[in-house]
């Protein structure tokens, strides 16, 4: 994968005509803040995410093959389950409300709240949570829009060609699910010592994913892949950019080289099914 490291090279030369003078102590260069490195980190994240399949090895087959088969099976039954849920209407209004935390505005509000509370209260944990949540959200948007453009899957309510791939749609994967899970994973990792916060974060993300199906906007495979993508992106961003702070006592050693996150296409022309296999190990 990619290993991030900072190497400081300090050199000096001292010339003395008569009496040698002690060498000056080299100044310690401060580590750039997460705010300053925000856009650079996003570029690094995108490179790591999209090049991850190049680092797959034979041992990954034990995860890739079952996940690919399971995803293909789910895609095959999507039209049936989508048609079944469309016959129910009582849950639609509630599902729209529950979906909001996964929208761009919703995750921006969450990230902004954490960041500004952290700045105001001088709370390092909340401040980093806000920054990394925003970073994970931007990464999620970039990945999900690229995949939507590649797969072009028709949404459940588009008529006869519903659920078909390469049909000009934007159903696969669920953007709300990706964003909700990426931010929830950042929060759960930052507050790993608070079980209630972890349960709440993952619970809300799960509710958002289910709501995208029950509201009739996405198929089950859309929200499942979206949730997996969001979780993987959130884990990557946290492990790559989390820093040592007084609240955790944990020292960040950089993101070690390993196969942490991978996206690989799975398709069958005969069955007219297309999908993605996702693997990660954290």
C-alpha positions in Angstrom: 0.0 0.0 0.0 1.5 3.3 1.0 3.5 4.1 4.0 3.5 7.7 5.2 6.6 8.9 6.9 8.3 12.2 7.6 12.0 12.4 7.4 13.8 15.5 8.7 17.2 16.0 7.3 19.2 18.6 9.1 22.8 19.5 8.1 25.2 22.1 9.3 28.9 23.0 8.9 30.9 25.1 11.3 34.2 26.7 10.6 36.5 28.0 13.4 39.7 30.0 13.0 41.0 29.6 16.5 38.6 28.1 19.1 36.0 25.6 18.0 32.5 26.6 18.9 29.8 24.2 19.8 27.4 23.1 17.1 24.0 24.8 17.3 21.1 22.6 18.2 19.0 22.0 15.1 15.5 23.4 15.3 12.7 20.9 15.5 10.4 21.3 12.6 6.7 21.2 13.7 4.5 18.6 12.1 2.0 20.3 9.7 -1.5 20.4 11.1 -4.3 18.2 9.8 -6.0 21.4 8.5 -2.9 22.3 6.5 -2.5 18.8 5.1 -6.2 18.3 4.4 -6.2 18.4 0.6 -2.8 16.7 0.3 -4.1 13.8 2.5 -7.2 13.5 0.3 -5.0 13.1 -2.8 -2.9 10.5 -1.0 -6.1 8.7 0.2 -7.4 8.5 -3.4 -4.2 7.1 -4.7 -4.2 4.4 -2.0 -7.8 3.5 -2.5 -7.7 3.2 -6.3 -4.4 1.4 -6.4 -5.3 -1.1 -3.7 -6.3 -3.9 -6.2 -2.7 -3.8 -7.5 -1.5 -5.1 -4.2 -3.8 -8.0 -3.9 -2.2 -11.4 -3.4 -3.3 -15.0 -3.7 -4.2 -15.2 0.0 -6.9 -12.6 -0.6 -8.9 -15.1 -2.7 -10.4 -16.5 0.5 -12.2 -13.2 1.0 -12.6 -12.1 -2.6 -14.3 -15.2 -3.9 -17.0 -15.5 -1.2 -17.7 -11.8 -1.1 -18.0 -11.7 -4.9 -20.3 -14.7 -5.0 -22.5 -13.2 -2.3 -22.7 -9.8 -4.0 -23.6 -11.4 -7.3 -26.4 -13.4 -5.6 -27.7 -10.3 -4.0 -27.7 -8.3 -7.2 -29.6 -11.1 -8.9 -32.4 -10.8 -6.4 -32.4 -7.0 -6.2 -35.3 -6.5 -8.6 -37.5 -8.9 -6.6 -36.8 -7.4 -3.2 -37.1 -3.9 -4.6 -40.5 -4.6 -6.1 -41.6 -6.1 -2.8 -40.7 -3.1 -0.7 -42.2 -0.7 -3.2 -45.6 -2.1 -2.4 -45.4 -0.6 1.1 -45.8 3.2 1.6 -46.3 3.8 5.3 -42.5 3.8 6.0 -41.6 6.2 3.2 -41.9 9.5 5.1 -40.0 8.2 8.1 -37.3 6.7 5.8 -36.7 10.1 4.2 -36.1 11.7 7.6 -33.8 8.9 8.7 -31.8 9.2 5.5 -30.9 12.8 6.2 -27.8 12.1 8.4 -26.2 10.4 5.4 -26.7 13.4 3.0 -23.9 15.8 2.2 -25.5 18.4 4.4 -26.0 16.0 7.2 -22.4 14.7 7.3 -21.1 18.3 6.8 -23.1 19.4 9.9 -21.7 16.5 12.0 -18.1 17.2 10.9 -18.5 20.9 11.4 -20.0 20.5 14.8 -17.2 18.3 16.0 -14.5 20.6 14.6 -15.9 23.9 15.9 -16.6 22.5 19.3 -13.1 21.2 19.4 -11.7 24.6 18.4 -13.8 26.5 20.9 -13.3 24.1 23.8 -9.7 23.3 23.0 -10.7 19.6 22.7 -8.1 17.8 20.6 -10.3 14.7 20.1 -13.4 16.6 18.9 -11.2 18.7 16.6 -9.5 15.7 15.0 -12.9 13.9 14.7 -14.3 16.9 12.7 -11.3 17.1 10.4 -11.0 13.3 9.7 -14.8 13.1 9.3 -14.7 15.8 6.6 -11.8 14.1 4.9 -13.5 10.7 4.9 -16.7 12.3 3.6 -14.9 14.0 0.7 -13.1 10.7 -0.1 -16.4 8.9 0.0 -18.0 11.4 -2.4 -15.2 11.1 -4.9 -15.3 7.3 -4.8 -19.0 6.9 -5.0 -19.5 9.4 -7.8 -16.8 7.6 -9.8 -18.4 4.2 -9.2 -21.9 5.6 -10.1 -20.5 6.8 -13.4 -18.9 3.5 -14.1 -21.8 1.2 -13.2 -24.7 3.5 -14.3 -27.3 1.3 -12.6 -31.0 2.3 -12.9 -32.8 3.1 -9.7 -35.8 1.0 -8.4 -38.4 3.5 -9.6 -37.2 3.9 -13.2 -39.6 1.5 -14.9 -38.9 -1.6 -17.0 -35.1 -1.2 -17.0 -34.9 -0.8 -13.2 -31.9 -2.5 -11.6 -30.0 -2.8 -14.9 -26.4 -1.7 -15.0 -24.9 0.4 -17.8 -28.2 2.0 -18.3 -27.5 5.6 -17.5 -28.6 5.5 -13.8 -26.9 6.4 -10.6 -28.1 3.8 -8.1 -24.9 1.8 -7.4 -23.6 2.3 -4.7 -25.7 4.2 -2.2 -24.0 7.6 -1.6 -25.9 8.2 1.7 -24.7 4.8 3.0 -21.0 5.5 2.0 -21.0 8.9 3.7 -22.9 7.8 6.8 -20.6 4.8 7.4 -17.3 6.7 6.7 -18.2 9.4 9.2 -19.6 6.9 11.7 -16.4 4.8 11.5 -14.2 7.9 12.2 -16.3 8.8 15.3 -16.3 5.2 16.6 -12.6 5.0 16.3 -11.9 8.4 17.9 -14.2 7.5 20.8 -13.2 3.9 21.1 -13.3 4.2 24.9 -17.0 5.2 24.8 -19.2 2.2 23.9 -22.3 4.3 23.8 -20.8 6.7 21.2 -19.7 3.7 19.1 -23.1 2.0 19.2 -24.9 5.3 18.4 -22.5 6.1 15.5 -22.9 2.6 13.9 -26.6 2.5 14.8 -27.3 5.7 12.9 -25.3 4.6 9.9 -27.1 1.3 9.8 -30.5 3.1 10.0 -29.5 5.4 7.1 -28.5 2.4 5.0 -31.8 0.5 5.7 -33.8 3.7 5.1 -32.3 4.1 1.6 -33.8 0.7 0.7 -37.2 1.2 2.5 -37.7 4.6 0.9 -37.3 3.0 -2.6 -34.2 4.9 -3.6 -31.7 2.0 -3.7 -31.5 -1.8 -3.8 -30.1 -4.0 -1.0 -26.8 -4.5 -2.9 -26.5 -0.7 -3.3 -26.7 -0.1 0.4 -24.6 -3.1 1.3 -21.7 -2.1 -0.9 -22.1 1.5 0.1 -21.9 0.6 3.8 -18.8 -1.6 3.2 -17.1 1.2 1.2 -17.9 3.8 3.8 -16.6 1.5 6.6 -13.4 0.8 4.7 -12.7 4.4 3.8 -13.4 5.5 7.4 -11.0 2.9 8.7 -8.3 3.9 6.2 -8.6 7.6 6.9 -8.4 7.1 10.7 -5.5 4.8 10.6 -3.6 6.8 8.1 -4.0 10.2 9.8 -4.9 9.8 13.4 -2.3 11.5 15.6 -1.1 11.1 19.2 -3.0 13.3 21.6 -3.4 13.6 25.3 -6.8 12.1 25.4 -5.9 8.7 24.0 -2.2 8.3 24.8 -1.8 6.4 21.6 1.0 7.2 19.2 0.3 7.2 15.6 3.0 5.3 13.7 1.8 5.9 10.2 -0.2 3.7 8.0 1.8 0.6 7.6 2.1 -1.1 4.2 -0.5 -3.8 3.9 -3.6 -4.7 2.0 -6.1 -2.8 4.1 -8.7 -1.9 1.4 -9.4 -3.3 -2.0 -12.0 -2.8 -4.7 -12.2 -5.4 -7.5 -14.9 -5.7 -10.3 -17.0 -8.9 -10.5 -19.2 -9.4 -13.6 -21.0 -12.1 -15.7 -22.0 -11.2 -19.2 -24.2 -14.3 -19.5 -26.2 -13.5 -16.4 -26.1 -9.7 -17.1 -24.9 -9.1 -13.5 -22.2 -6.6 -12.5 -20.8 -5.7 -9.2 -17.8 -5.1 -7.0 -16.0 -7.3 -4.5 -14.7 -5.5 -1.4 -12.0 -6.7 1.0 -10.2 -5.1 3.9 -8.2 -6.1 6.9 -7.7 -3.7 9.8 
